[in-house]
Amino acid sequence: MHDSRTNATAQQMADALSACESFVICGHVNPDGDCLGSALTLMHALRSLGKRADVLLVEDSPLEPGLLFLPGIDEFVPAERYAGNPQAFVYVDVSVRDRIKAAAAIADRATCRFAIDHHAGTDDVAELCLIDPDAASCTMLVWDVVCAMGVEPSREMALCAYTGLMTDTGRFQYQNTDEQAFLHAAEMVAMGADPSLAGREFFQNRSMASLNLEHRMVSRMEILMDGQVAFSYITLADFTECGAENSDAEALIDTLRSVRGVRAACILKERNGFVRGSLRAKDDDTDVAAMARVLGGGGHKAAAGFTLEVSLEEAISQVKDELARL
């Protein structure tokens, strides 16, 4: 799929990055495996070339425990604590300025801005952009740029990149899994990525709090539209009573998605002052990103999200109305 914001090939992006000496690399709020993996892969690559490369978190909040094994994960600095003036600011896995919040001021201080992403959108956030909505993960694009820079990927780079690809394809099960995804995964494994380690740490590392949240979610689950949509929600009280963090709820959408016969799944998570919604499609024809955009969010055709600044009751009503149009 062509994205009108793209104005660079992997080689052109590599050449432009190589000409800079200091970098800040930043992904989106609530960073997932692809976001963190992309930032860390590029950080390790730039540092191997003798560059200064810092990685930022949009917010000072806990990371997904299943991603704490990533090499360099302790290098992340919350944007509000970063006082440097980098030559280059690199957006990874995000192409909407609103999703970097406090880091936007740092992007403004940089001399030049770059974007490497696989989300379709309209924001012009950087002077040089490599955006491919057909790529299964952002780490695939970062991997191509790193190789084009002449860097021989290390085990650390390979593991970070593989984890991003593994998580964004749902263990190579989602609709975005294609030949290129497997070819890139094979290259990453050849350079030292350990699929068993990545899979075990991320997919077999759930807390009891997460399982308790799942029990509550399943007890409220509704099958809508004659069995085509699985819907449920988690309340703020659920998080408190289960002793759960936001990351403990990340796996729940896949439980809804796994129900036989459904073609889409939706979960709402009540937080302080807002409700976060996640959407997943199970077939090739359902476009959950279109629904997310109606609700002010976005994402991919098969995986999207949104935030509603309303009560949980209002969110449930609003979302059910939209689900009926899927």
N, C-alpha and C positions, 0 to 999 in steps of 0.2 A: 504494500500500500504506500502510495506517495504521500509525504507530508510536506506541505508548502513551506514549512519553516526550515527544512533541511537545506543547508547550503554548503555542506562539506562531506567528503568521503572520509572513511577511516584514516586513510593516509594523510589527507589534508588536516584532519583534526590532530593526528599524531605530530605532524610538522609544526603546527601552531603551538601545541603544548610544549614541544621540545624547545621552542624559542623563549619560553618563560622560565623564571628561576624560583618563584615562590607561589604557592597555591593554597587555596582553601577549597575543600571539596565538601559539598553539602547535598543531602537528599531531602526527602519530605518528612513532614510531621508523622509520628507513629511509624517509624521506619521498620520495614519488614526485611526478610532475608536478602531480597534482591537489592534493596536500597543500601543496606549496610555492606553487603558483599561487593557491590559496585564501587562504593567509596573506598573500601579497604584495598581492593585489587588495584585501583588507580594510585592510591597512596603508596603502597609497596613498590609499584613500578616507578613512580616518579622519584622516590627516595633512592631506588637502586641506581638512578642516573645522577645522583648527587644534588637533587632539587630539594627545596623545603616544601613539605606537603603536610597540611593540617586537615583533620577531618572534624566536621561539626555535627552536633545534634541540634535540631530546631528547638527542642524543649529539654529541660533538665528533668527527665523522668526515666524510670527503670526500663531497660531494654528487655526484649523477649529472652527469658532464661535459656531457651533452646538454641540461642545464637551466641551465647557467651564463650563458646569454644573457638570462635573465629579468631585467627591470628591478628593481633593489633586492635582488638575490640576495646581495650582499655585506653586507646589513644584518642577516643572521641572527647570533644570538649563542647559543652553547651554554648550555643551562640551568644547568650547573654554574658558569658564570661570571657569571650574572645575579644582582644583589644588590638589585634594586629592589622596591618595594612597590606594585604597580599597583592601581588602583581596580577594574579589570575584567580577568578572565582569560577568553579566548575559545578554546575548543576548535574546531579546524576539521579536517574529514575524519577525525575520531577521536571515538569515544564510549565507549571503554573506558579507564578510568583507568590500568590497567597499562601501556598503550602510550605514556604520556608520561613514565614513569620519574622522573628527577630533577626534572622540571618540576612534579610533583605538589605538592611543597612550596611552589612559587610560587603554584599555584592555591589552596592553602590560605591563603596570606597575602592574597589578593585580597579585596576587600569583596564582590564579586559575580562570578558565573561564568555564561558563556553557551556554548552548543554549537550549531554549524551543521554538519550532517553528512548523509551519504546511506548510512550503514551501519545495518542492522538490528542491534539488540542489546538488552541489558537494564540496563546500568549507568546509574545516575542520577548524572551527573557535574556537572550544572549546574542552577541554579535556573530558567533560561529556555532552552528547547530548540526548535530548528527542525530536524527530522530527517525526511527524505523518501527512503526506500529506492528509490523509483521514479525519482529524479533520476539522470541519467547521470553526473553529476559533482558534487562539492561546490561547484566554482566556479559552477555554475549557480545554486545557492541563495545563495551569497555575492553574485553579480551581482544577484539580485533584491533582496537586502537593501540593497546599495549604492544601487541605483536608488530604493528606497523611502526612503532617507535624504535624497533630493533632490540627490544628487551626480551631476553629469554625468561619466560615466566618461571618463577620459583614455586616451590611447594605451597608457600603461603598464599601467593597470588592465585594459584590453581584451586586451592581449597575454598577461598573466599568466592571466586567466580563460580565454581561448581555449586556451592550452596545457594547462591542467588538463582541459578538456573533450576536447581532441584526444587526449591521452594515455590518459585513462580509457575512451575509446571505441575505442581502437586505430585511430586515423585514421578514425573513424566506420564501423567494420566490425563491432564487437562487438554482441552481442544487446541491450545496453542503449541502442543508438542508436535514438532515436525522433523523432517530430516536434518535441518540445520541444527536443531536443538541436540540431537544425538551426536552429530559430527563435532559440535563444540564440546559436548560432555566428554567425548572420547579424547579430544585433545587435552582437556583439563585433567582427566585421569592419567593420561600419559605423562603429564608434567608433575604429577604427585598428589592430586586430589584423592582423598580416601572416601569413596561413596558410602562404605559401611559406617565410618565415623560420622559423616555428615547426617546420614539417615537416622542413626541411633540418637545422636544428640538433639536433633530437631523433632523427629516424629515419635520417638520413644522416650520422651522426657517430660511427660505431663505431671503436674502437681495434683495432690488430692483436692486442692481448692478448685482446680479446673474440672475434675471429675464431679465434684459436688455441684458446680455450676451447671454442668451438662445434665445432671439428674433433674434439676429445677427446670432447665430449658425444655427438656423432653416432656416433662409433666404438663407443660403449657402448649406444646406443639399443636398447630392446626394444619390440616391439609386442605388447601383452598382450591378453587377453580376445578372442581371434579377430579381432584387428585393430582393436579399438575404443579402445584406450588406448596412447598413446606415452609411454614412461618412460625416463628416464636420470638421470645424476648427475654431479657435479663434485666432485673431491676437494680437500682442503686442499693437497696437493702440486701439483695442477693450477694453483691460484692462484699458488703460489710460482714454479713453473717457467715459467709464462707471463707472470710479472710483472703479474698482474691484480689489480684491486681488485674489491670486491663489486659495484660498479656495472657492471663489464664483463660480468657474468653476467645482467644484467636482461633482455637481448633474447633469451636462449636459449630461454625457454619458448615463444616465438612460432614458433621453428623446429620444435619438436615438434608444436605445434598445427597447423602447416601441412601435416602428412602426410595424404595422401589417405585418406579412410575412417575416420579416428579421430574419436571424439566427445569425448575428453578427453585432456589432456596433463599430465604431472607431472614436475618436475625437483627433485632434492635437491642442496643445496649444502652441503658440509662446511665448517664454520668451527671456530674454536678452542673446543672444549668443547660444541658443539651442531651440529645439522643443521637448515638452513632449507629448507622445502618450499614449492613454488609449484604451484598447480593452475589449469588453464584448461579451460573447457567450450567445445565447438564447436557444439553444437546447443542448442535451447531447452528440451529435456527433462532434460538432465543437470544436477544440482545439486552442484557441487563444494564449496560452502560447508558442506553437510551433512557431507561427509567431513572437511573441515578442522576442524569443531567437535568431531568424535569424537577428533581428534588434538590438541585443545586450542587450535586456532586459530579462524579465522573469515574473513569476507569476504562477497562477493556470490555469487549463484547461479552466475555464469559465471567468476568470478575470486576465488580465495581463497588463503590461505597458513597455515602453521603452523610451529612450532619444536619440535624434539624434542631433549631433553638426553640423548642416547644416542650410541653409536658409529654410524658410517656404516653398518656391516654390519647392526646392529640396526634402524636406521631403514629401510633397504632392505626388510628382511623384514617389518617392521610395516606399511609403506606399501603394499607389494604385496598384503598380506592385505586391506587396506581398499579398494584399487583393484578387487579382485575383486568387491566388493559394490556398486560404482557402478551 
